[in-house]
Amino acid sequence: MPWPGPCSPPPRSRWGSSPPSSADRSSSGSIAARVGVPTLTEPEVALEVEALRFAYDGPFVLDGLDLHVERGELVGIIGPNGCGKTTLLRLISGTLAPAAGAIRLFGQLLDDLPRRRRACMVSVVPQEARVVFDFTVREIVLMGRAPHLGLLGIESKDDRHIAEEALRATDAAHLGDARLAELSGGEKQRVLLARALAQQAPLMLLDEPTAYLDIRHRLDFYRLVERLRAERSLTVVVVSHDIQLAARFCPRLVMLHQGHVAADGPPKQVITQENLRRVYEADVRILEDPVSGAPLVVPAPEGD
């Protein structure tokens, strides 16, 4: 049976792969195997952002920004308020349109992709849940299947199965019949993560997902994201104000400043006293976490 609908793999000329064999189709039958793009040879670069420029009504928030993310990476985007972190995610997801520059998802220009096709390639976990109606958790997670539905928009048994599997993967299966308003902050974020998993997009964007969580639930959430990325071969880009957590869980950090990439690399290369003074205008000292080895930021002693 051919790959149907807007989430079909692109033609061979753009993906460098022939159509899947019968064995490939068989192996993609399990729910876990189907999370993400079907089993084809994909470009090694998941995300390419080139010379990106964007402004709201004033100066450019992003001004010539370049960023490349390899498939399977977990990348943290950090920087002070107003540096364009959330704006960058909105541009990558197609919510905003750039004034100049190009964005490619798995080798395909974002501008060339129909809206539903974009949703098959990139999912978004927002900072908080904004749901107008009093949906159940199960209904919210099923919304992640929208890009895969036919013309009538009716979920199939397979769609419901995928949604249930996403709830189990995020330790939220027991919440299926609950209403979103009844949940704690940590539970809500797991539900939003489950919705993104049900979407089966190979690139996941997270915008300050732990902003309103206490330290225990922040740690739990980052560990969950880290595990799911490894298990499902996801590419993850997460915006975070929490430098400590980003340095602990993200093997690569990208620091934004004045519309550009100010630093890009492993946490120890990015989280330096000089960079934090220049970008955050903060007088700090950098120690080493005795457990993880990640950079640990502490205030500089007064008068030092």
N, C-alpha and C positions, 0 to 999 in steps of 0.2 A: 504494500500500500504506500503511495507517495506521501511525503510530508506535507500536510495541508495547512492552509491559513496563514495569517500574518507572521507567525513565528517560525515559518519554514526557514531552513538554512539558505543563505544567499547562493547564487550560482557559483559553479566551479571557478570561473575566472576571477571571482572576488575572494574566494575562500581557499583556493589551492587544493581542492579535494573533490573527488568524485562522489556521486550520491552514495548513501549508505547501503551496504550489502544486507542480505537477509539476516546474516549473523548479527550485524550491527543493530538491525531493528529488533531482533530478539533480545539482545543484551540490554536494550534501552527500555525493556518492558517493566523493570522494577521501578518503584517510585524514586528511590535514591539515585538511580542512574539517570532519571529524567530531569532531575533538578539541574537547571542550567541549559545551555545550548546542547542539542543532540550531539552524539559522539562523532564529530568530524575534526579534521585537522584545522585548527584556527590560527590566526596570526598571533605571534608571541606578545605583541603589544595590545593590551586591552583598551587603553585610553591614550589618545594623543590630543593634547591641547597646544595649539601653535599661535603665537602672536595675538593672544586673545585680548580684546579691548571691550570694556563695557562701562557705561555711565547711566545713572538714573536721570537727574535733572541738573547735575553740576559737574564737578571734575570727574575724571575717569576713576572708577573704583578698581578696575583691573586695567592695566596699561601695558600691553605687550607680553602677557604672561605665557610661559611655556611650561608644559608638564607632560611627561610620559610615564605611564604605569604599566608594568608588565603583567601578564596573566598570572593570577594566583597570589599577587602581592597584597599585603595589608599595609596601607599607607595612611599615616596620620597627618592632617592639615592643621597647623597651629598658627597663631599670630594674634596680635592685639585686636580689641574691638574695632570694627570698621575697616578692617584690612581686606575684606572681600571673600572671606571663607565660605559663608553661606551663599553669597552671590555666585561663586564658582560652581558650587553643587547645582544650583538652579540652572546655570548655563549648560552644564554637562547633561542634566536630565531633560533639557529642552523646555523647561518652564519659562526661561528668559531667552531672548535672542541677542547674540553679541553684536556690537557695532562693527567689529572687524575681527579677523582671525578665523581659525578653523578648529572644529572638534571632530575627532573620529572615534567611533566605537568599533573595536575589532576590525579596523581597517576601512570602515565605511563612514563617509561623511554624514554627520548628524543631520545636516540640512536635507540630505537626500532620502532620509528615512521617514516613512509615514508614521503617524503618531502611535499607532498600535504596535508597529514594528519596534519603535524605540522602547516601548514598555516591555517588549520581549527581551530586550538586551540590558536594560538598566532599571533597577528598583531603588526606591528611596525609603529610608526609615527616618521620619521627621523627629524634631525635638519633643513634640508632644502630640497626643491624639486629638484631632479636631473632627468629631463626628456629630452631625446635626441631629440625626435620629437615634433612637435608643436601640441600636442593633445589639444582637448577641455577639459574643466573641467569635463564635463559629461563622456567623454571617460576615463579620469584618474580615476574617482571614480568607473566606471565599471570594471576597472582592479582589484579592490578588490574582484570581484566575481570569479576570475580565479580558486581558489581551488575547487569551486563548479561545474565547467563546465564539460560537458561530453567529450568524445574522440575528437569530432570535434571542441571543444572550442568555440561554438556559444552561445551567451547570449540569454536566453529566455525572454519572457515578464515578468516573475517573477523576473529575475535578474535585468532587467531595472527598475522595480518597486522598488526593494530594494535599488538600487543606488539612485533613486530620493528621496526616503524617507530619506536616509542618508544625502543627500544634504539639505533637509529641516531641519533635526535635528541639523545640524551645521550652520544654518542660511546662507547657500550658494546656495540655489535653484536659486536665480536670476543670479548666475554666470555660470550656466550650459553650455551656448554656448560660453563663453569667452575662450580665449587661456591663458594658464598658465602664459606666459610671460607678459601678460597685467595686472596681478594682483599685488596688494600690498603684503607686507610680511605677514600681518595678514590674508588676504584672502587666500594666498597660504597655510598657516598652517591649516586653516579651511577645505580646500579641501583635504589635506593629512589626516586630522582626519576623514573626510567623507569617504575616501577610506578605512581606517581601519575599520570604522563601517560597511561598505558594505561587508567586509570580514567575518563578523559575528563570529569572534573569541572571546571567553570569557575572554581571557587574552590580555591586550593591554600594549605594551611597548612604552614609549615616550622618545626620546633621545634629551634633550635640545630643546624642541619644541618652546621655546620663545626666543632663543638666539639672534635673529636679530630683535626683536620687541620692540617698545617703551613701556613705562610703561602702558599706557591705554590698548594696545592690549595684553600685557602680562596678565593683570588682567582679561580681557575679555576671553582670551583663557583658563586660569585656571578655571574660573567660569563655562565655557562651559564643560570642562572635568569633573569637579565635578558634574555638573547636569546630564550629560550623564551616568556617573558611577552609580549614584543613581537610575536613571530611568531604566537602562538596566541591572542592576546587574552585571556590569563588574568588573573585577579585574584589577587594573591599577598600573603599576610601572613606575615612571617618574624620569629620571636623570635630575638634575638641578644644575647649578652653583650659582643660586640666592637663597641664604639661607633664605632670608626674605620671598620670595614668597613660597618656599617649606614649611617653618614653618607655614605660614598662611593657606595653603590649604591642606597640607598632615597631617592626624592625626598621622601618624607614619613616622619617619625618620630613615634611615640607613646611618651612616657615615663610609666611607671607608678610610683606611689608610694603606699604605705599604702592600697591598694585602689581608688585613683582614678587618673584621667588627670591627671598633673602638668603635662604640656606636650604640644602636638600641633601639628605644622606642618613646614615645611621644616627640614632639618638645622641651618642657621645660626640659626634661631629657637629650636630645642630644645636644641642642644648649646651652652649658655652657661655661663660661669663661675658665675653665680648658681644656675642649675638644678642643676649638678653638685655644688655645695656643699650645697644644700638637700636634694637627693634621695640622692646618693651619700655625702654627708659627706666629700667629697674636695676638697683644696686643689690646684687645677690652674690652668693657663693655657690659653687657646684661641688657637691660631694658624690660619693658612689654608694648606691644602695647595697648594703652588705649581703643581701639575699639574691637579688636579681642582677646586680652589677649595673643597673640603669642609672642615668644621671639623677641626682637628688638635689632639688633647688631649695636653698634656705636663704632667708634675709641676711644681708651683711650686717655685722655688728655696728651699732651706732658709733660714729666717730672713727670708723675703720677707713 
